[in-house]
Amino acid sequence: MTDEASTTDVEALSYEAARDALIAVVDQLERGGATLEESLALWERGEALATRCETWLTGARARLDAARTES
């Protein structure tokens, strides 16, 4: 999987899917046993997944703020 394909993959994920994938990445990193290259790839994917989760949460926060303003 290329970096571009990986990024596109992450950008298409729902919040729940990104969160679950991030949990799996953290679990893999915590278990150890991966090569340095594999660990770096996992770290980079984890960063992308965390960013995706934050994007979803920021959007949800903005929607809630907008709904409060309308009331």
N, CA, C and O atoms as a Maestro MAE file, in Angstrom:
{
 s_m_m2io_version
 :::
 2.0.0
}

f_m_ct {
 s_m_title
 :::
 protein
 m_atom[284] {
  # First column is atom index #
  i_m_mmod_type
  r_m_x_coord
  r_m_y_coord
  r_m_z_coord
  i_m_residue_number
  s_m_chain_name
  s_m_pdb_residue_name
  s_m_pdb_atom_name
  i_m_atomic_number
  :::
  1 25 0.857 -1.183 0.000 1 A "MET " " N  " 7
  2 3 0.000 0.000 0.000 1 A "MET " " CA " 6
  3 2 0.894 1.234 0.000 1 A "MET " " C  " 6
  4 15 1.800 1.347 0.825 1 A "MET " " O  " 8
  5 25 0.647 2.134 -0.901 2 A "THR " " N  " 7
  6 3 1.446 3.353 -0.970 2 A "THR " " CA " 6
  7 2 0.976 4.338 0.083 2 A "THR " " C  " 6
  8 15 -0.118 4.200 0.630 2 A "THR " " O  " 8
  9 25 1.808 5.337 0.368 3 A "ASP " " N  " 7
  10 3 1.418 6.360 1.335 3 A "ASP " " CA " 6
  11 2 0.161 7.077 0.890 3 A "ASP " " C  " 6
  12 15 -0.711 7.380 1.705 3 A "ASP " " O  " 8
  13 25 0.064 7.353 -0.419 4 A "GLU " " N  " 7
  14 3 -1.113 8.055 -0.940 4 A "GLU " " CA " 6
  15 2 -2.362 7.201 -0.785 4 A "GLU " " C  " 6
  16 15 -3.415 7.704 -0.391 4 A "GLU " " O  " 8
  17 25 -2.252 5.912 -1.091 5 A "ALA " " N  " 7
  18 3 -3.396 5.010 -0.942 5 A "ALA " " CA " 6
  19 2 -3.768 4.878 0.520 5 A "ALA " " C  " 6
  20 15 -4.952 4.820 0.854 5 A "ALA " " O  " 8
  21 25 -2.779 4.830 1.394 6 A "SER " " N  " 7
  22 3 -3.031 4.728 2.823 6 A "SER " " CA " 6
  23 2 -3.758 5.966 3.335 6 A "SER " " C  " 6
  24 15 -4.689 5.854 4.133 6 A "SER " " O  " 8
  25 25 -3.340 7.143 2.882 7 A "THR " " N  " 7
  26 3 -3.975 8.390 3.283 7 A "THR " " CA " 6
  27 2 -5.413 8.438 2.804 7 A "THR " " C  " 6
  28 15 -6.306 8.835 3.553 7 A "THR " " O  " 8
  29 25 -5.644 8.038 1.560 8 A "THR " " N  " 7
  30 3 -6.992 8.021 1.005 8 A "THR " " CA " 6
  31 2 -7.849 7.045 1.798 8 A "THR " " C  " 6
  32 15 -9.007 7.335 2.099 8 A "THR " " O  " 8
  33 25 -7.293 5.904 2.133 9 A "ASP " " N  " 7
  34 3 -7.989 4.900 2.928 9 A "ASP " " CA " 6
  35 2 -8.431 5.495 4.266 9 A "ASP " " C  " 6
  36 15 -9.582 5.318 4.667 9 A "ASP " " O  " 8
  37 25 -7.550 6.184 4.950 10 A "VAL " " N  " 7
  38 3 -7.855 6.780 6.254 10 A "VAL " " CA " 6
  39 2 -8.907 7.871 6.107 10 A "VAL " " C  " 6
  40 15 -9.811 7.966 6.937 10 A "VAL " " O  " 8
  41 25 -8.809 8.685 5.081 11 A "GLU " " N  " 7
  42 3 -9.753 9.786 4.882 11 A "GLU " " CA " 6
  43 2 -11.171 9.309 4.629 11 A "GLU " " C  " 6
  44 15 -12.121 10.067 4.822 11 A "GLU " " O  " 8
  45 25 -11.328 8.065 4.200 12 A "ALA " " N  " 7
  46 3 -12.656 7.526 3.909 12 A "ALA " " CA " 6
  47 2 -13.306 6.879 5.130 12 A "ALA " " C  " 6
  48 15 -14.475 6.496 5.077 12 A "ALA " " O  " 8
  49 25 -12.561 6.755 6.226 13 A "LEU " " N  " 7
  50 3 -13.064 6.040 7.394 13 A "LEU " " CA " 6
  51 2 -14.045 6.876 8.218 13 A "LEU " " C  " 6
  52 15 -13.910 8.093 8.343 13 A "LEU " " O  " 8
  53 25 -15.026 6.184 8.770 14 A "SER " " N  " 7
  54 3 -15.910 6.811 9.755 14 A "SER " " CA " 6
  55 2 -15.116 7.010 11.037 14 A "SER " " C  " 6
  56 15 -14.015 6.478 11.183 14 A "SER " " O  " 8
  57 25 -15.673 7.773 11.955 15 A "TYR " " N  " 7
  58 3 -15.001 7.979 13.237 15 A "TYR " " CA " 6
  59 2 -14.755 6.646 13.939 15 A "TYR " " C  " 6
  60 15 -13.650 6.375 14.409 15 A "TYR " " O  " 8
  61 25 -15.788 5.824 14.003 16 A "GLU " " N  " 7
  62 3 -15.687 4.559 14.721 16 A "GLU " " CA " 6
  63 2 -14.649 3.641 14.091 16 A "GLU " " C  " 6
  64 15 -13.881 2.992 14.802 16 A "GLU " " O  " 8
  65 25 -14.622 3.581 12.753 17 A "ALA " " N  " 7
  66 3 -13.648 2.736 12.064 17 A "ALA " " CA " 6
  67 2 -12.226 3.251 12.289 17 A "ALA " " C  " 6
  68 15 -11.307 2.461 12.505 17 A "ALA " " O  " 8
  69 25 -12.046 4.567 12.239 18 A "ALA " " N  " 7
  70 3 -10.718 5.150 12.472 18 A "ALA " " CA " 6
  71 2 -10.272 4.911 13.902 18 A "ALA " " C  " 6
  72 15 -9.106 4.596 14.144 18 A "ALA " " O  " 8
  73 25 -11.179 5.056 14.848 19 A "ARG " " N  " 7
  74 3 -10.858 4.820 16.260 19 A "ARG " " CA " 6
  75 2 -10.449 3.364 16.488 19 A "ARG " " C  " 6
  76 15 -9.458 3.089 17.164 19 A "ARG " " O  " 8
  77 25 -11.226 2.429 15.916 20 A "ASP " " N  " 7
  78 3 -10.910 1.008 16.082 20 A "ASP " " CA " 6
  79 2 -9.571 0.661 15.439 20 A "ASP " " C  " 6
  80 15 -8.795 -0.113 16.000 20 A "ASP " " O  " 8
  81 25 -9.297 1.228 14.265 21 A "ALA " " N  " 7
  82 3 -8.018 0.985 13.593 21 A "ALA " " CA " 6
  83 2 -6.867 1.573 14.407 21 A "ALA " " C  " 6
  84 15 -5.793 0.977 14.488 21 A "ALA " " O  " 8
  85 25 -7.089 2.731 15.003 22 A "LEU " " N  " 7
  86 3 -6.060 3.355 15.841 22 A "LEU " " CA " 6
  87 2 -5.776 2.492 17.070 22 A "LEU " " C  " 6
  88 15 -4.618 2.325 17.453 22 A "LEU " " O  " 8
  89 25 -6.802 1.953 17.679 23 A "ILE " " N  " 7
  90 3 -6.620 1.061 18.823 23 A "ILE " " CA " 6
  91 2 -5.790 -0.155 18.420 23 A "ILE " " C  " 6
  92 15 -4.915 -0.589 19.170 23 A "ILE " " O  " 8
  93 25 -6.063 -0.701 17.242 24 A "ALA " " N  " 7
  94 3 -5.308 -1.865 16.757 24 A "ALA " " CA " 6
  95 2 -3.837 -1.506 16.522 24 A "ALA " " C  " 6
  96 15 -2.949 -2.296 16.842 24 A "ALA " " O  " 8
  97 25 -3.579 -0.328 15.969 25 A "VAL " " N  " 7
  98 3 -2.204 0.114 15.725 25 A "VAL " " CA " 6
  99 2 -1.466 0.269 17.056 25 A "VAL " " C  " 6
  100 15 -0.334 -0.193 17.196 25 A "VAL " " O  " 8
  101 25 -2.096 0.909 18.020 26 A "VAL " " N  " 7
  102 3 -1.466 1.095 19.334 26 A "VAL " " CA " 6
  103 2 -1.168 -0.266 19.963 26 A "VAL " " C  " 6
  104 15 -0.099 -0.466 20.540 26 A "VAL " " O  " 8
  105 25 -2.108 -1.194 19.850 27 A "ASP " " N  " 7
  106 3 -1.910 -2.534 20.400 27 A "ASP " " CA " 6
  107 2 -0.700 -3.214 19.755 27 A "ASP " " C  " 6
  108 15 0.121 -3.817 20.446 27 A "ASP " " O  " 8
  109 25 -0.596 -3.115 18.432 28 A "GLN " " N  " 7
  110 3 0.543 -3.715 17.723 28 A "GLN " " CA " 6
  111 2 1.857 -3.095 18.182 28 A "GLN " " C  " 6
  112 15 2.837 -3.805 18.406 28 A "GLN " " O  " 8
  113 25 1.878 -1.783 18.319 29 A "LEU " " N  " 7
  114 3 3.104 -1.110 18.748 29 A "LEU " " CA " 6
  115 2 3.470 -1.494 20.178 29 A "LEU " " C  " 6
  116 15 4.646 -1.688 20.486 29 A "LEU " " O  " 8
  117 25 2.480 -1.603 21.046 30 A "GLU " " N  " 7
  118 3 2.740 -1.946 22.439 30 A "GLU " " CA " 6
  119 2 3.221 -3.387 22.610 30 A "GLU " " C  " 6
  120 15 4.007 -3.673 23.512 30 A "GLU " " O  " 8
  121 25 2.749 -4.302 21.741 31 A "ARG " " N  " 7
  122 3 3.185 -5.688 21.803 31 A "ARG " " CA " 6
  123 2 4.641 -5.845 21.395 31 A "ARG " " C  " 6
  124 15 5.318 -6.781 21.821 31 A "ARG " " O  " 8
  125 25 5.120 -4.913 20.560 32 A "GLY " " N  " 7
  126 3 6.508 -4.985 20.099 32 A "GLY " " CA " 6
  127 2 6.690 -6.096 19.074 32 A "GLY " " C  " 6
  128 15 5.723 -6.658 18.560 32 A "GLY " " O  " 8
  129 25 7.940 -6.392 18.794 33 A "GLY " " N  " 7
  130 3 8.245 -7.465 17.854 33 A "GLY " " CA " 6
  131 2 8.322 -7.032 16.404 33 A "GLY " " C  " 6
  132 15 8.769 -7.800 15.552 33 A "GLY " " O  " 8
  133 25 7.896 -5.816 16.110 34 A "ALA " " N  " 7
  134 3 7.952 -5.329 14.728 34 A "ALA " " CA " 6
  135 2 9.352 -4.785 14.447 34 A "ALA " " C  " 6
  136 15 10.062 -4.342 15.349 34 A "ALA " " O  " 8
  137 25 9.718 -4.832 13.190 35 A "THR " " N  " 7
  138 3 10.987 -4.224 12.796 35 A "THR " " CA " 6
  139 2 10.866 -2.714 12.918 35 A "THR " " C  " 6
  140 15 9.770 -2.177 13.073 35 A "THR " " O  " 8
  141 25 11.990 -2.045 12.846 36 A "LEU " " N  " 7
  142 3 11.979 -0.583 12.898 36 A "LEU " " CA " 6
  143 2 11.119 -0.021 11.776 36 A "LEU " " C  " 6
  144 15 10.314 0.883 11.998 36 A "LEU " " O  " 8
  145 25 11.289 -0.556 10.573 37 A "GLU " " N  " 7
  146 3 10.519 -0.066 9.420 37 A "GLU " " CA " 6
  147 2 9.021 -0.288 9.629 37 A "GLU " " C  " 6
  148 15 8.216 0.596 9.336 37 A "GLU " " O  " 8
  149 25 8.651 -1.450 10.128 38 A "GLU " " N  " 7
  150 3 7.244 -1.741 10.394 38 A "GLU " " CA " 6
  151 2 6.695 -0.823 11.493 38 A "GLU " " C  " 6
  152 15 5.571 -0.330 11.396 38 A "GLU " " O  " 8
  153 25 7.494 -0.604 12.527 39 A "SER " " N  " 7
  154 3 7.078 0.279 13.610 39 A "SER " " CA " 6
  155 2 6.860 1.701 13.114 39 A "SER " " C  " 6
  156 15 5.896 2.358 13.508 39 A "SER " " O  " 8
  157 25 7.746 2.173 12.258 40 A "LEU " " N  " 7
  158 3 7.583 3.522 11.698 40 A "LEU " " CA " 6
  159 2 6.322 3.613 10.850 40 A "LEU " " C  " 6
  160 15 5.596 4.605 10.917 40 A "LEU " " O  " 8
  161 25 6.060 2.585 10.056 41 A "ALA " " N  " 7
  162 3 4.849 2.577 9.225 41 A "ALA " " CA " 6
  163 2 3.601 2.568 10.108 41 A "ALA " " C  " 6
  164 15 2.629 3.269 9.824 41 A "ALA " " O  " 8
  165 25 3.631 1.772 11.178 42 A "LEU " " N  " 7
  166 3 2.504 1.744 12.113 42 A "LEU " " CA " 6
  167 2 2.313 3.105 12.772 42 A "LEU " " C  " 6
  168 15 1.190 3.591 12.904 42 A "LEU " " O  " 8
  169 25 3.421 3.714 13.182 43 A "TRP " " N  " 7
  170 3 3.356 5.033 13.822 43 A "TRP " " CA " 6
  171 2 2.718 6.056 12.878 43 A "TRP " " C  " 6
  172 15 1.839 6.821 13.275 43 A "TRP " " O  " 8
  173 25 3.175 6.056 11.622 44 A "GLU " " N  " 7
  174 3 2.642 7.003 10.639 44 A "GLU " " CA " 6
  175 2 1.150 6.763 10.403 44 A "GLU " " C  " 6
  176 15 0.376 7.714 10.295 44 A "GLU " " O  " 8
  177 25 0.749 5.490 10.324 45 A "ARG " " N  " 7
  178 3 -0.679 5.195 10.152 45 A "ARG " " CA " 6
  179 2 -1.455 5.645 11.392 45 A "ARG " " C  " 6
  180 15 -2.554 6.190 11.280 45 A "ARG " " O  " 8
  181 25 -0.883 5.417 12.559 46 A "GLY " " N  " 7
  182 3 -1.534 5.858 13.788 46 A "GLY " " CA " 6
  183 2 -1.731 7.362 13.820 46 A "GLY " " C  " 6
  184 15 -2.784 7.847 14.234 46 A "GLY " " O  " 8
  185 25 -0.721 8.098 13.385 47 A "GLU " " N  " 7
  186 3 -0.840 9.566 13.324 47 A "GLU " " CA " 6
  187 2 -1.965 9.972 12.370 47 A "GLU " " C  " 6
  188 15 -2.752 10.865 12.684 47 A "GLU " " O  " 8
  189 25 -2.044 9.322 11.211 48 A "ALA " " N  " 7
  190 3 -3.100 9.638 10.241 48 A "ALA " " CA " 6
  191 2 -4.472 9.293 10.816 48 A "ALA " " C  " 6
  192 15 -5.432 10.042 10.632 48 A "ALA " " O  " 8
  193 25 -4.563 8.170 11.505 49 A "LEU " " N  " 7
  194 3 -5.834 7.773 12.112 49 A "LEU " " CA " 6
  195 2 -6.242 8.733 13.221 49 A "LEU " " C  " 6
  196 15 -7.416 9.089 13.332 49 A "LEU " " O  " 8
  197 25 -5.285 9.154 14.043 50 A "ALA " " N  " 7
  198 3 -5.580 10.109 15.111 50 A "ALA " " CA " 6
  199 2 -6.063 11.438 14.523 50 A "ALA " " C  " 6
  200 15 -6.989 12.055 15.051 50 A "ALA " " O  " 8
  201 25 -5.444 11.866 13.452 51 A "THR " " N  " 7
  202 3 -5.861 13.102 12.778 51 A "THR " " CA " 6
  203 2 -7.277 12.963 12.240 51 A "THR " " C  " 6
  204 15 -8.075 13.896 12.331 51 A "THR " " O  " 8
  205 25 -7.593 11.785 11.673 52 A "ARG " " N  " 7
  206 3 -8.939 11.546 11.151 52 A "ARG " " CA " 6
  207 2 -9.969 11.603 12.280 52 A "ARG " " C  " 6
  208 15 -11.033 12.202 12.124 52 A "ARG " " O  " 8
  209 25 -9.651 10.981 13.413 53 A "CYS " " N  " 7
  210 3 -10.561 11.028 14.566 53 A "CYS " " CA " 6
  211 2 -10.770 12.468 15.026 53 A "CYS " " C  " 6
  212 15 -11.895 12.881 15.305 53 A "CYS " " O  " 8
  213 25 -9.693 13.217 15.101 54 A "GLU " " N  " 7
  214 3 -9.789 14.619 15.535 54 A "GLU " " CA " 6
  215 2 -10.638 15.434 14.556 54 A "GLU " " C  " 6
  216 15 -11.401 16.305 14.974 54 A "GLU " " O  " 8
  217 25 -10.509 15.156 13.266 55 A "THR " " N  " 7
  218 3 -11.320 15.849 12.261 55 A "THR " " CA " 6
  219 2 -12.800 15.574 12.500 55 A "THR " " C  " 6
  220 15 -13.621 16.491 12.468 55 A "THR " " O  " 8
  221 25 -13.136 14.308 12.739 56 A "TRP " " N  " 7
  222 3 -14.526 13.956 13.020 56 A "TRP " " CA " 6
  223 2 -15.034 14.659 14.276 56 A "TRP " " C  " 6
  224 15 -16.140 15.199 14.288 56 A "TRP " " O  " 8
  225 25 -14.221 14.649 15.334 57 A "LEU " " N  " 7
  226 3 -14.634 15.263 16.592 57 A "LEU " " CA " 6
  227 2 -14.784 16.780 16.458 57 A "LEU " " C  " 6
  228 15 -15.704 17.364 17.031 57 A "LEU " " O  " 8
  229 25 -13.898 17.409 15.716 58 A "THR " " N  " 7
  230 3 -13.990 18.846 15.481 58 A "THR " " CA " 6
  231 2 -15.269 19.179 14.721 58 A "THR " " C  " 6
  232 15 -15.958 20.149 15.037 58 A "THR " " O  " 8
  233 25 -15.576 18.359 13.712 59 A "GLY " " N  " 7
  234 3 -16.810 18.555 12.948 59 A "GLY " " CA " 6
  235 2 -18.049 18.378 13.805 59 A "GLY " " C  " 6
  236 15 -19.007 19.142 13.690 59 A "GLY " " O  " 8
  237 25 -18.029 17.369 14.667 60 A "ALA " " N  " 7
  238 3 -19.171 17.134 15.558 60 A "ALA " " CA " 6
  239 2 -19.336 18.296 16.529 60 A "ALA " " C  " 6
  240 15 -20.454 18.731 16.803 60 A "ALA " " O  " 8
  241 25 -18.215 18.796 17.048 61 A "ARG " " N  " 7
  242 3 -18.258 19.933 17.971 61 A "ARG " " CA " 6
  243 2 -18.843 21.164 17.272 61 A "ARG " " C  " 6
  244 15 -19.649 21.888 17.858 61 A "ARG " " O  " 8
  245 25 -18.440 21.399 16.027 62 A "ALA " " N  " 7
  246 3 -18.945 22.547 15.277 62 A "ALA " " CA " 6
  247 2 -20.451 22.413 15.034 62 A "ALA " " C  " 6
  248 15 -21.188 23.395 15.125 62 A "ALA " " O  " 8
  249 25 -20.903 21.195 14.727 63 A "ARG " " N  " 7
  250 3 -22.338 20.981 14.512 63 A "ARG " " CA " 6
  251 2 -23.126 21.225 15.791 63 A "ARG " " C  " 6
  252 15 -24.205 21.815 15.754 63 A "ARG " " O  " 8
  253 25 -22.591 20.775 16.922 64 A "LEU " " N  " 7
  254 3 -23.269 21.005 18.205 64 A "LEU " " CA " 6
  255 2 -23.321 22.493 18.537 64 A "LEU " " C  " 6
  256 15 -24.346 23.004 18.988 64 A "LEU " " O  " 8
  257 25 -22.209 23.175 18.308 65 A "ASP " " N  " 7
  258 3 -22.184 24.622 18.565 65 A "ASP " " CA " 6
  259 2 -23.199 25.343 17.683 65 A "ASP " " C  " 6
  260 15 -23.893 26.252 18.140 65 A "ASP " " O  " 8
  261 25 -23.284 24.932 16.412 66 A "ALA " " N  " 7
  262 3 -24.230 25.564 15.503 66 A "ALA " " CA " 6
  263 2 -25.675 25.294 15.946 66 A "ALA " " C  " 6
  264 15 -26.526 26.180 15.864 66 A "ALA " " O  " 8
  265 25 -25.941 24.098 16.402 67 A "ALA " " N  " 7
  266 3 -27.292 23.762 16.858 67 A "ALA " " CA " 6
  267 2 -27.658 24.565 18.109 67 A "ALA " " C  " 6
  268 15 -28.800 24.999 18.262 67 A "ALA " " O  " 8
  269 25 -26.693 24.757 18.992 68 A "ARG " " N  " 7
  270 3 -26.948 25.566 20.194 68 A "ARG " " CA " 6
  271 2 -27.215 27.004 19.843 68 A "ARG " " C  " 6
  272 15 -28.059 27.649 20.465 68 A "ARG " " O  " 8
  273 25 -26.510 27.521 18.853 69 A "THR " " N  " 7
  274 3 -26.682 28.900 18.424 69 A "THR " " CA " 6
  275 2 -28.062 29.117 17.809 69 A "THR " " C  " 6
  276 15 -28.665 30.175 17.985 69 A "THR " " O  " 8
  277 25 -28.560 28.113 17.087 70 A "GLU " " N  " 7
  278 3 -29.874 28.223 16.447 70 A "GLU " " CA " 6
  279 2 -31.002 28.203 17.461 70 A "GLU " " C  " 6
  280 15 -32.075 28.742 17.189 70 A "GLU " " O  " 8
  281 25 -30.794 27.601 18.613 71 A "SER " " N  " 7
  282 3 -31.890 27.482 19.582 71 A "SER " " CA " 6
  283 2 -32.182 28.757 20.321 71 A "SER " " C  " 6
  284 15 -33.079 28.790 21.163 71 A "SER " " O  " 8
  :::
 }
 m_bond[283] {
  # First column is bond index #
  i_m_from
  i_m_to
  i_m_order
  :::
  1 1 2 1
  2 2 3 1
  3 3 4 2
  4 3 5 1
  5 5 6 1
  6 6 7 1
  7 7 8 2
  8 7 9 1
  9 9 10 1
  10 10 11 1
  11 11 12 2
  12 11 13 1
  13 13 14 1
  14 14 15 1
  15 15 16 2
  16 15 17 1
  17 17 18 1
  18 18 19 1
  19 19 20 2
  20 19 21 1
  21 21 22 1
  22 22 23 1
  23 23 24 2
  24 23 25 1
  25 25 26 1
  26 26 27 1
  27 27 28 2
  28 27 29 1
  29 29 30 1
  30 30 31 1
  31 31 32 2
  32 31 33 1
  33 33 34 1
  34 34 35 1
  35 35 36 2
  36 35 37 1
  37 37 38 1
  38 38 39 1
  39 39 40 2
  40 39 41 1
  41 41 42 1
  42 42 43 1
  43 43 44 2
  44 43 45 1
  45 45 46 1
  46 46 47 1
  47 47 48 2
  48 47 49 1
  49 49 50 1
  50 50 51 1
  51 51 52 2
  52 51 53 1
  53 53 54 1
  54 54 55 1
  55 55 56 2
  56 55 57 1
  57 57 58 1
  58 58 59 1
  59 59 60 2
  60 59 61 1
  61 61 62 1
  62 62 63 1
  63 63 64 2
  64 63 65 1
  65 65 66 1
  66 66 67 1
  67 67 68 2
  68 67 69 1
  69 69 70 1
  70 70 71 1
  71 71 72 2
  72 71 73 1
  73 73 74 1
  74 74 75 1
  75 75 76 2
  76 75 77 1
  77 77 78 1
  78 78 79 1
  79 79 80 2
  80 79 81 1
  81 81 82 1
  82 82 83 1
  83 83 84 2
  84 83 85 1
  85 85 86 1
  86 86 87 1
  87 87 88 2
  88 87 89 1
  89 89 90 1
  90 90 91 1
  91 91 92 2
  92 91 93 1
  93 93 94 1
  94 94 95 1
  95 95 96 2
  96 95 97 1
  97 97 98 1
  98 98 99 1
  99 99 100 2
  100 99 101 1
  101 101 102 1
  102 102 103 1
  103 103 104 2
  104 103 105 1
  105 105 106 1
  106 106 107 1
  107 107 108 2
  108 107 109 1
  109 109 110 1
  110 110 111 1
  111 111 112 2
  112 111 113 1
  113 113 114 1
  114 114 115 1
  115 115 116 2
  116 115 117 1
  117 117 118 1
  118 118 119 1
  119 119 120 2
  120 119 121 1
  121 121 122 1
  122 122 123 1
  123 123 124 2
  124 123 125 1
  125 125 126 1
  126 126 127 1
  127 127 128 2
  128 127 129 1
  129 129 130 1
  130 130 131 1
  131 131 132 2
  132 131 133 1
  133 133 134 1
  134 134 135 1
  135 135 136 2
  136 135 137 1
  137 137 138 1
  138 138 139 1
  139 139 140 2
  140 139 141 1
  141 141 142 1
  142 142 143 1
  143 143 144 2
  144 143 145 1
  145 145 146 1
  146 146 147 1
  147 147 148 2
  148 147 149 1
  149 149 150 1
  150 150 151 1
  151 151 152 2
  152 151 153 1
  153 153 154 1
  154 154 155 1
  155 155 156 2
  156 155 157 1
  157 157 158 1
  158 158 159 1
  159 159 160 2
  160 159 161 1
  161 161 162 1
  162 162 163 1
  163 163 164 2
  164 163 165 1
  165 165 166 1
  166 166 167 1
  167 167 168 2
  168 167 169 1
  169 169 170 1
  170 170 171 1
  171 171 172 2
  172 171 173 1
  173 173 174 1
  174 174 175 1
  175 175 176 2
  176 175 177 1
  177 177 178 1
  178 178 179 1
  179 179 180 2
  180 179 181 1
  181 181 182 1
  182 182 183 1
  183 183 184 2
  184 183 185 1
  185 185 186 1
  186 186 187 1
  187 187 188 2
  188 187 189 1
  189 189 190 1
  190 190 191 1
  191 191 192 2
  192 191 193 1
  193 193 194 1
  194 194 195 1
  195 195 196 2
  196 195 197 1
  197 197 198 1
  198 198 199 1
  199 199 200 2
  200 199 201 1
  201 201 202 1
  202 202 203 1
  203 203 204 2
  204 203 205 1
  205 205 206 1
  206 206 207 1
  207 207 208 2
  208 207 209 1
  209 209 210 1
  210 210 211 1
  211 211 212 2
  212 211 213 1
  213 213 214 1
  214 214 215 1
  215 215 216 2
  216 215 217 1
  217 217 218 1
  218 218 219 1
  219 219 220 2
  220 219 221 1
  221 221 222 1
  222 222 223 1
  223 223 224 2
  224 223 225 1
  225 225 226 1
  226 226 227 1
  227 227 228 2
  228 227 229 1
  229 229 230 1
  230 230 231 1
  231 231 232 2
  232 231 233 1
  233 233 234 1
  234 234 235 1
  235 235 236 2
  236 235 237 1
  237 237 238 1
  238 238 239 1
  239 239 240 2
  240 239 241 1
  241 241 242 1
  242 242 243 1
  243 243 244 2
  244 243 245 1
  245 245 246 1
  246 246 247 1
  247 247 248 2
  248 247 249 1
  249 249 250 1
  250 250 251 1
  251 251 252 2
  252 251 253 1
  253 253 254 1
  254 254 255 1
  255 255 256 2
  256 255 257 1
  257 257 258 1
  258 258 259 1
  259 259 260 2
  260 259 261 1
  261 261 262 1
  262 262 263 1
  263 263 264 2
  264 263 265 1
  265 265 266 1
  266 266 267 1
  267 267 268 2
  268 267 269 1
  269 269 270 1
  270 270 271 1
  271 271 272 2
  272 271 273 1
  273 273 274 1
  274 274 275 1
  275 275 276 2
  276 275 277 1
  277 277 278 1
  278 278 279 1
  279 279 280 2
  280 279 281 1
  281 281 282 1
  282 282 283 1
  283 283 284 2
  :::
 }
}
